[in-house]
Amino acid sequence: MRCGCEILARGLAAPIRPIRDNGRVTSVDSLRIDFSLRGISGLIDVSISPNADPNAVGYSLLSYGLPVDFARGFPVCRAAVTYPADGYAAVFGWTQMVRSTDATGDFEMDPIAIYRELDTPFAWYGTRPELFDAPCRDSRQDMTWECHSYLCISPDAVLSRRVQAVAGFSWGFMISGGVIKFIPAAPLGPAAWDGHLGLLRASHPSWTFDGGYVCA
């Protein structure tokens, strides 16, 4: 039986078809990660594309009408989950940790703003949720921003505060000499997840976080 940890440890990642917008290729980086959960095979399709139109991805909703052109050219990450189960059997959560050289330099939890006061490790949660993130900076000073994104489950779907990681990937960007460069998406093995357990447990002490990747 395959499991996410075995697949990622072997580094199996294949390119996926670029995302197109009105016939124009918008994805500059892509990654496919296979996983198996509860005897069912699944896929994570990751795409990294430049933010060519901040208004189109909703930045104007976050800025209260202020200009948003500063976000142009930064990465937009999407990770779509394909998993042919239904209902509670298809509930997942995405959790993220980020580190940047213009902050502490250490990994920190990365919730969406509306979840900041909630005791949840998940940034996105639901039935086969798609991860969406569009980080940026309002300056072009040299810096590096790195993100680790993990697809997770609870073993009893939505009943307990127990988190098991299924698979993960890294991505990010750097600014050098005023030029934005993307850090390619790459699969993360279970050792990377284990390296975040201290942060996860300290940030959410009412939750339980299992080590390694769940195998089923």
C-alpha positions as CSV (number, residue, x, y, z in Angstrom):
1,M,0.0,0.0,0.0
2,R,1.4,3.4,-1.0
3,C,1.6,6.2,1.5
4,G,2.5,9.9,1.2
5,C,5.7,9.5,3.1
6,E,7.0,6.8,0.8
7,I,6.1,8.7,-2.3
8,L,7.7,12.0,-1.2
9,A,10.8,10.3,0.1
10,R,11.3,9.0,-3.4
11,G,10.8,12.5,-4.7
12,L,8.2,11.6,-7.3
13,A,7.0,14.8,-8.8
14,A,5.8,15.3,-12.3
15,P,4.9,18.4,-14.3
16,I,1.3,19.1,-14.8
17,R,-0.5,20.9,-17.6
18,P,-0.1,24.7,-17.3
19,I,-3.1,26.7,-16.2
20,R,-4.4,28.8,-19.0
21,D,-6.4,32.1,-18.8
22,N,-8.2,32.9,-22.0
23,G,-5.6,30.8,-23.9
24,R,-2.6,32.5,-22.1
25,V,-0.3,30.3,-20.0
26,T,-0.2,31.7,-16.5
27,S,1.6,29.0,-14.6
28,V,5.4,29.2,-14.6
29,D,6.0,26.4,-12.1
30,S,4.0,23.2,-11.4
31,L,4.2,20.1,-9.3
32,R,2.2,16.9,-8.9
33,I,2.3,15.0,-5.7
34,D,0.7,11.5,-5.4
35,F,-0.7,10.3,-2.1
36,S,-2.7,7.4,-0.7
37,L,-5.2,7.7,2.1
38,R,-7.6,5.1,3.5
39,G,-6.8,2.9,0.5
40,I,-7.7,5.6,-2.0
41,S,-5.2,7.3,-4.3
42,G,-5.2,11.1,-4.5
43,L,-3.3,13.9,-6.1
44,I,-2.1,17.4,-5.2
45,D,-1.6,19.7,-8.2
46,V,0.5,22.7,-7.4
47,S,0.8,25.7,-9.7
48,I,2.9,28.9,-9.1
49,S,2.2,31.8,-11.4
50,P,3.1,35.5,-11.4
51,N,0.5,37.9,-10.0
52,A,-0.2,39.7,-13.2
53,D,-3.4,41.4,-12.0
54,P,-3.7,41.9,-8.3
55,N,-7.3,43.1,-8.6
56,A,-8.3,39.9,-10.4
57,V,-7.1,37.8,-7.4
58,G,-8.9,40.0,-4.9
59,Y,-6.2,42.3,-3.6
60,S,-8.6,45.3,-3.9
61,L,-10.9,43.5,-1.4
62,L,-8.0,43.5,1.2
63,S,-6.8,47.1,0.6
64,Y,-10.0,49.0,1.3
65,G,-9.7,50.8,-2.0
66,L,-6.0,51.7,-1.8
67,P,-3.7,50.9,-4.8
68,V,-2.6,47.3,-5.1
69,D,-0.1,47.5,-7.9
70,F,2.8,46.8,-5.5
71,A,1.6,43.1,-5.5
72,R,2.2,42.7,-9.2
73,G,4.9,40.1,-10.1
74,F,4.8,38.2,-6.8
75,P,3.9,34.5,-6.8
76,V,0.3,33.2,-6.7
77,C,0.2,29.6,-5.4
78,R,-2.7,27.2,-5.9
79,A,-2.8,23.6,-4.7
80,A,-5.8,21.6,-5.9
81,V,-6.7,18.3,-4.2
82,T,-8.1,15.4,-6.3
83,Y,-9.4,12.6,-4.0
84,P,-12.4,10.4,-5.1
85,A,-14.0,10.1,-1.7
86,D,-17.0,12.1,-0.6
87,G,-18.4,14.0,2.3
88,Y,-16.6,13.6,5.6
89,A,-14.2,11.2,4.0
90,A,-12.9,14.0,1.8
91,V,-12.3,16.6,4.5
92,F,-8.8,18.0,4.6
93,G,-7.0,21.0,6.1
94,W,-4.1,23.0,4.8
95,T,-1.6,24.3,7.4
96,Q,1.3,26.6,6.5
97,M,4.5,27.8,8.1
98,V,6.6,30.6,6.7
99,R,9.9,32.3,7.4
100,S,11.3,35.4,5.9
101,T,14.5,37.3,6.3
102,D,12.7,40.6,6.9
103,A,11.1,39.1,10.0
104,T,12.5,36.7,12.7
105,G,14.1,34.4,10.1
106,D,12.4,31.4,11.9
107,F,9.4,29.5,10.8
108,E,6.1,30.9,12.1
109,M,2.5,29.8,11.6
110,D,0.7,31.4,8.7
111,P,-3.0,31.6,9.2
112,I,-5.3,33.7,7.1
113,A,-6.3,36.9,8.9
114,I,-9.8,35.8,9.8
115,Y,-8.4,32.8,11.7
116,R,-5.8,34.7,13.7
117,E,-7.8,34.7,16.9
118,L,-9.1,31.1,16.4
119,D,-7.4,28.1,17.9
120,T,-7.0,26.2,14.6
121,P,-3.8,25.2,12.8
122,F,-5.5,25.3,9.4
123,A,-5.5,28.1,6.9
124,W,-7.9,26.4,4.6
125,Y,-10.3,23.6,5.6
126,G,-13.2,21.7,4.1
127,T,-14.0,19.1,1.5
128,R,-11.0,18.8,-0.8
129,P,-10.0,22.5,-0.1
130,E,-7.8,24.3,-2.6
131,L,-4.9,26.1,-1.1
132,F,-4.6,29.7,-2.4
133,D,-1.9,32.1,-1.3
134,A,-0.5,35.3,-2.9
135,P,2.2,36.8,-0.7
136,C,3.9,40.1,-1.5
137,R,5.8,43.0,-0.1
138,D,5.3,46.7,-0.6
139,S,9.0,47.3,-1.2
140,R,11.7,45.7,-3.4
141,Q,14.4,45.4,-0.7
142,D,16.4,42.3,-0.8
143,M,14.8,39.5,1.1
144,T,13.7,35.8,1.0
145,W,10.3,34.3,1.8
146,E,9.8,30.6,2.2
147,C,6.6,28.6,2.8
148,H,6.0,25.0,3.8
149,S,2.5,23.9,3.0
150,Y,1.0,20.6,4.3
151,L,-2.2,18.8,3.5
152,C,-3.6,17.2,6.7
153,I,-6.5,15.2,8.0
154,S,-8.0,14.2,11.4
155,P,-8.3,10.4,11.6
156,D,-12.0,10.7,12.5
157,A,-12.7,13.4,9.9
158,V,-14.2,16.3,11.9
159,L,-14.5,15.0,15.5
160,S,-11.2,15.3,17.2
161,R,-8.4,17.9,17.4
162,R,-5.8,15.5,16.1
163,V,-3.8,16.3,13.0
164,Q,-2.0,13.9,10.7
165,A,0.0,15.2,7.7
166,V,-0.6,13.5,4.3
167,A,1.9,15.4,2.1
168,G,3.6,18.7,1.8
169,F,5.6,21.0,-0.5
170,S,7.8,24.1,-0.2
171,W,7.7,27.3,-2.4
172,G,8.4,30.9,-2.1
173,F,10.2,33.9,-3.5
174,M,13.2,36.2,-3.1
175,I,13.9,39.8,-4.0
176,S,17.4,40.6,-5.2
177,G,18.4,43.9,-6.7
178,G,14.7,44.8,-7.0
179,V,13.9,41.7,-9.1
180,I,11.4,39.1,-7.8
181,K,12.5,35.5,-8.3
182,F,10.3,32.5,-7.5
183,I,11.6,29.6,-5.4
184,P,10.4,26.5,-7.3
185,A,7.8,24.2,-5.7
186,A,9.3,21.0,-4.3
187,P,7.9,18.1,-2.4
188,L,8.7,17.9,1.4
189,G,9.3,14.6,3.1
190,P,8.0,13.6,6.6
191,A,11.3,14.8,8.3
192,A,10.4,18.3,7.3
193,W,7.0,18.0,8.9
194,D,8.6,16.5,12.1
195,G,10.8,19.6,12.2
196,H,7.7,21.8,12.6
197,L,6.1,19.7,15.4
198,G,7.5,21.9,18.2
199,L,6.1,25.1,16.5
200,L,2.7,23.4,15.9
201,R,2.4,22.1,19.5
202,A,3.5,25.4,21.0
203,S,1.1,27.4,18.8
204,H,-1.9,25.1,19.4
205,P,-1.5,23.2,22.7
206,S,-5.1,22.0,22.7
207,W,-4.4,20.0,19.5
208,T,-2.4,16.8,19.0
209,F,0.0,16.5,16.1
210,D,1.3,13.1,14.9
211,G,4.8,12.7,13.6
212,G,5.6,11.6,10.1
213,Y,3.1,11.3,7.2
214,V,-0.1,9.2,7.6
215,C,0.1,5.9,5.7
216,A,-3.0,4.1,4.6
